[in-house]
Amino acid sequence: MSSTLVRAHPGHEYHVEGTISTTRAPHFAVEDAKGNVTDFILVPGTEVFLNKSRAAATDIAAGVKTEVDGVENQRGLIEAKKVRLIR
């Protein structure tokens, strides 16, 4: 298993559905159904939801199903804008 290192361009938007595979604040990784892993970083303003209710970043944990919307920043990191956790 390897992390997705697709370098699109700053401003490129991502939508990833899968399971959180690792967490190490402020970073977390999501593995999709095909085994691709995408790394995200939490930033001020990241919205986190658990079953459609507001949640905290501390609710992001390995093994939890999720959908994440993000955007690539100038440093090539994907900033999570919205994280939807499903339990």
Secondary structure by P-SEA (a helix, b strand, c coil): cccccccccccbbbbbbcccccccccbbbbbccccbbbbbbbcccbbbbccccccccccccccccbbbbbbbcccccccccbbbbcc
